[in-house]
Amino acid sequence: MNRYQKIKTLTGPKGQSYYKNAFYPIIPFSERDIYVITGVGDRFDILAEQYYGDSTLWWVISCANDFLPQNSLIPPVGTQIRIPINPDNVVSTFNQLNKF
């Protein structure tokens, strides 16, 4: 799933294409969320594949841990991170926030 699939594409003054700003939802806590301590080799996409069966949902885990730098797929080793139990709700909210 490409999360930018439904984001409007704009054209700049020199003809270049770019995506309109995407809005990300605040991901509510659930008592059913999973918490893991990251280890060597952990990456958000690998964790998304392991827990959701879909590596493209890595951004759900990243957004749920907004205290971490958002410019890397690799969380710091030894950090406790939250894996939201229901990524479908997050994706649905993302799509609602980014309707054209």
C-alpha positions in Angstrom: 0.0 0.0 0.0 1.4 3.4 -1.0 0.2 5.9 1.6 0.7 8.7 -0.9 -1.6 7.0 -3.4 -4.5 9.3 -2.4 -2.5 12.4 -1.8 -3.0 15.1 -4.4 -0.1 15.7 -6.8 0.6 19.4 -7.6 2.6 21.0 -10.4 5.2 23.7 -9.6 6.0 26.7 -11.7 8.7 24.9 -13.6 6.5 21.9 -14.3 7.9 19.7 -11.5 5.4 17.4 -9.7 5.2 17.2 -6.0 2.8 15.9 -3.3 0.5 18.2 -1.4 1.4 18.1 2.4 0.2 15.0 4.1 -1.4 15.1 7.5 -0.8 12.3 10.0 -3.2 11.3 12.7 -2.5 11.3 16.4 -2.4 7.6 17.3 -4.4 6.9 20.5 -3.0 4.6 23.0 -4.6 1.2 23.6 -4.1 -1.2 26.5 -3.7 -3.8 23.8 -0.7 -2.0 22.1 2.5 -4.0 22.0 5.7 -2.6 23.5 9.1 -3.9 22.4 12.7 -3.0 23.2 14.6 -2.5 20.0 17.7 -4.5 19.2 20.4 -4.5 16.6 18.9 -4.9 13.2 15.4 -3.7 14.1 13.8 -1.4 11.6 10.3 0.0 11.4 9.6 -1.8 8.1 10.8 -5.1 9.5 8.7 -4.7 12.6 5.6 -3.7 10.5 6.1 -6.9 8.5 6.4 -8.9 11.6 3.4 -7.5 13.5 1.1 -6.4 10.6 2.2 -8.6 7.7 2.8 -5.4 5.7 6.2 -3.6 5.6 4.6 -0.5 4.0 2.9 0.2 7.3 6.2 1.1 8.9 5.1 4.7 9.2 2.3 3.7 11.6 4.9 2.5 14.1 7.1 5.5 13.4 4.3 8.0 14.0 3.2 6.2 17.2 6.7 6.9 18.5 6.9 10.6 17.7 9.5 11.1 20.4 12.0 9.5 18.0 13.6 11.2 15.0 11.2 10.8 12.1 13.9 10.8 9.4 15.0 7.1 9.7 13.7 3.6 9.4 16.1 2.5 12.2 15.0 3.2 15.8 17.8 3.6 18.4 18.9 0.2 19.9 17.6 -0.3 23.4 14.6 2.0 23.0 11.1 0.9 24.1 8.7 1.6 21.2 5.0 1.2 20.9 3.4 -0.9 18.1 -0.3 0.1 17.8 -2.5 -3.0 17.8 -4.8 -1.8 15.0 -3.1 -0.1 12.0 -6.3 -0.2 10.0 -7.8 2.6 12.1 -4.7 4.6 11.7 -4.7 4.2 7.9 -8.4 5.0 7.7 -7.8 8.2 9.7 -4.8 9.1 7.6 -7.0 8.7 4.4 -9.8 10.8 5.9 -7.3 13.6 6.8 -5.9 13.6 3.3 -8.9 13.5 1.1 -8.7 15.7 -1.9 
